[in-house]
Amino acid sequence: MRRGRGRAAVALVLVLLGFLVVVQARSQAQDQGLSQLSVQDLTELVANVTTRNNQLRDEVATLQQQRQALAAAVQRGDTSTTQMRSDLSQILGWSGVVGVAGQGVQVTAAGPLPPLAITQLVNELRNAGAEAIAVNGVRIVPGVVATGEAGNLSVGGTPLASPLVFLAVGQPETLAGSLSRAGGIIAQLTAQYPSVTIRVDAEDLVTLPATTRVLAPTLGRPRL
């Protein structure tokens, strides 16, 4: 049994040695082209290989830089697009094309007020920094004004029932302070119209609708 195993092991070793000899012979046969080159030729070959490797490294570095530049450009493009969409949404909101919501004030006026008083209240809100205003659910935009007479008012063609409720988006403290200050618009109107009561409430959230008025100009054109 031991002799049989020994012979098998020797045979396996001989087979492996034979395989290695064949591989070595083939390798030498393939390398004969290099072995026949002169020292100068080998030096030039090594120099060419080195140069090509350097060129490949430069190309890789250039491609990596281009990839980074493209990624940065895409990122800037995404950011710009997002910013443009955000700006457009704000423009549409504050122009009245779409509804808006935010902190602000609610002004409730009970009693007969003339159209001029409505205009004065709206102007005071605007001057105090109101970003959007509505009266009884009617969005105040260019061309929408109060008309009629005390007790029979309309805004933009929409009749107004008493009490009048003004909603304005803006800094609540600033808006309320401007309206309620001593000698301010509320003091003036209540002194002029004793039967009218006006109350101002700061609100964490007021919601204003979009206007139903067509805002596209008929004569003016954008100037770019």
Buried (B, 14 or more C-beta within 10 A) or exposed (E): EEEEEEEEEEEEEEEEEEEEEEEEEEEEEEEEEEEEEEEEEEEEEEEEEEEEEEEEEEEEEEEEEEEEEEEEEEEEEEEEEEEEEEEEEEEBBBBBBBBBEBBBBBBEBBBBBBBEBBEBBBEBBBEBEBBBBBBBEBBBBEEBEBEBEBEEBBBBEEEBEBBBBBBBBBBBEEBBBBBBEEEBBBBEBBEEBEEBEBEBEBBEEBEBBBBEBEEEEEEEEEEE
